[in-house]
Amino acid sequence: MTLIEKVNMTRGHTGRCVGNTPNITRLGIPALCLADAPDGVRGQEFVSAFPAGIHVGATFDRDLMYRYGKALGEEYRGKGINIALLPVAGPLGRVARGGRN
């Protein structure tokens, strides 16, 4: 990637999502739409309000966690979102200053 392409990929752009990256046609990299919210898809109409992820983890019910993740993923995909920025738990999410790590 050229320096300009790297800068464009990492700085983000305005668009319909919380985060947007441009496409790089010459390398076959599509534009990406990134979105987040603590309880579903942020800033969209006709979406579900899910329980916060911490509640799902507290159930220790693997089937419920799977169904929650599948439903949430389908909703993100249905809105054209490529990447869901969700909370991090466990060893990766332990550092408060780490943001999304």
NUVOKE-358720 format. One record per residue (C-alpha): residue in one letter; x, y negated, z; residue number from 1. Coordinates in Angstrom, 3 decimals, decimal comma. Layout:
% NUVOKE-358720
['A'; [X; Y; Z]; NUM]
...
% end
This chain:
% NUVOKE-358720
['M'; [0,000; 0,000; 0,000]; 1]
['T'; [1,140; -3,506; -0,661]; 2]
['L'; [1,464; -5,951; 2,227]; 3]
['I'; [-1,697; -7,763; 1,097]; 4]
['E'; [-3,639; -4,468; 1,008]; 5]
['K'; [-2,455; -3,565; 4,515]; 6]
['V'; [-3,440; -6,977; 5,870]; 7]
['N'; [-6,863; -6,791; 4,219]; 8]
['M'; [-7,490; -3,323; 5,693]; 9]
['T'; [-6,552; -4,300; 9,242]; 10]
['R'; [-8,018; -7,790; 9,596]; 11]
['G'; [-11,576; -6,922; 8,622]; 12]
['H'; [-14,123; -8,876; 6,645]; 13]
['T'; [-17,581; -10,257; 7,193]; 14]
['G'; [-20,414; -8,057; 6,086]; 15]
['R'; [-23,477; -6,189; 7,244]; 16]
['C'; [-21,603; -4,097; 9,814]; 17]
['V'; [-19,749; -4,896; 13,023]; 18]
['G'; [-16,503; -4,161; 11,167]; 19]
['N'; [-15,949; -4,037; 7,415]; 20]
['T'; [-12,924; -3,107; 5,347]; 21]
['P'; [-12,477; -3,775; 1,641]; 22]
['N'; [-12,019; -1,048; -0,928]; 23]
['I'; [-8,648; -0,485; -2,570]; 24]
['T'; [-9,639; 0,794; -5,974]; 25]
['R'; [-6,127; 1,493; -7,162]; 26]
['L'; [-5,647; 4,031; -4,325]; 27]
['G'; [-9,199; 5,371; -4,344]; 28]
['I'; [-9,940; 4,028; -0,835]; 29]
['P'; [-13,596; 3,063; -0,443]; 30]
['A'; [-14,851; 0,118; 1,582]; 31]
['L'; [-15,737; 1,188; 5,115]; 32]
['C'; [-18,547; 0,076; 7,390]; 33]
['L'; [-17,859; 0,348; 11,144]; 34]
['A'; [-20,548; -0,122; 13,785]; 35]
['D'; [-21,063; 0,450; 17,479]; 36]
['A'; [-23,479; 0,085; 20,348]; 37]
['P'; [-23,822; 1,710; 23,734]; 38]
['D'; [-27,187; 3,249; 22,879]; 39]
['G'; [-27,449; 3,707; 19,100]; 40]
['V'; [-26,911; 1,605; 16,002]; 41]
['R'; [-26,423; -2,103; 16,717]; 42]
['G'; [-28,122; -4,844; 14,747]; 43]
['Q'; [-30,291; -2,640; 12,533]; 44]
['E'; [-34,039; -2,316; 12,222]; 45]
['F'; [-35,936; 0,947; 12,648]; 46]
['V'; [-33,343; 2,767; 14,738]; 47]
['S'; [-33,653; 4,817; 17,916]; 48]
['A'; [-32,524; 3,720; 21,359]; 49]
['F'; [-30,463; 6,576; 22,772]; 50]
['P'; [-29,365; 7,024; 26,391]; 51]
['A'; [-25,852; 5,741; 27,055]; 52]
['G'; [-23,142; 8,297; 26,335]; 53]
['I'; [-22,107; 8,509; 29,977]; 54]
['H'; [-25,512; 10,018; 30,790]; 55]
['V'; [-25,081; 12,674; 28,137]; 56]
['G'; [-21,690; 13,655; 29,551]; 57]
['A'; [-23,162; 13,829; 33,050]; 58]
['T'; [-25,637; 16,544; 32,002]; 59]
['F'; [-22,923; 19,155; 31,310]; 60]
['D'; [-25,433; 20,623; 28,840]; 61]
['R'; [-23,462; 21,445; 25,700]; 62]
['D'; [-26,547; 22,046; 23,567]; 63]
['L'; [-28,006; 18,684; 24,566]; 64]
['M'; [-24,670; 16,952; 23,868]; 65]
['Y'; [-24,526; 18,560; 20,440]; 66]
['R'; [-28,097; 17,562; 19,560]; 67]
['Y'; [-27,474; 14,011; 20,836]; 68]
['G'; [-24,334; 13,661; 18,721]; 69]
['K'; [-25,985; 15,138; 15,650]; 70]
['A'; [-29,012; 12,822; 15,920]; 71]
['L'; [-26,812; 9,787; 16,522]; 72]
['G'; [-24,544; 10,692; 13,592]; 73]
['E'; [-27,492; 11,182; 11,267]; 74]
['E'; [-28,841; 7,778; 12,218]; 75]
['Y'; [-25,476; 6,078; 11,576]; 76]
['R'; [-25,106; 7,866; 8,242]; 77]
['G'; [-28,698; 7,009; 7,296]; 78]
['K'; [-27,896; 3,321; 7,737]; 79]
['G'; [-24,819; 3,585; 5,515]; 80]
['I'; [-22,308; 3,389; 8,351]; 81]
['N'; [-19,081; 5,311; 7,751]; 82]
['I'; [-17,479; 5,079; 11,189]; 83]
['A'; [-19,196; 5,012; 14,577]; 84]
['L'; [-17,127; 3,245; 17,227]; 85]
['L'; [-18,269; 5,051; 20,354]; 86]
['P'; [-17,047; 5,163; 23,964]; 87]
['V'; [-13,986; 7,194; 24,894]; 88]
['A'; [-13,958; 9,477; 27,913]; 89]
['G'; [-11,410; 11,759; 29,512]; 90]
['P'; [-7,647; 11,267; 29,348]; 91]
['L'; [-7,849; 8,994; 26,290]; 92]
['G'; [-10,272; 6,566; 27,926]; 93]
['R'; [-8,692; 6,251; 31,345]; 94]
['V'; [-6,813; 2,990; 30,870]; 95]
['A'; [-9,170; 0,058; 31,399]; 96]
['R'; [-6,993; -2,265; 29,312]; 97]
['G'; [-6,937; 0,270; 26,480]; 98]
['G'; [-10,156; -0,935; 24,878]; 99]
['R'; [-11,156; 1,766; 22,393]; 100]
['N'; [-7,614; 3,171; 22,556]; 101]
% end
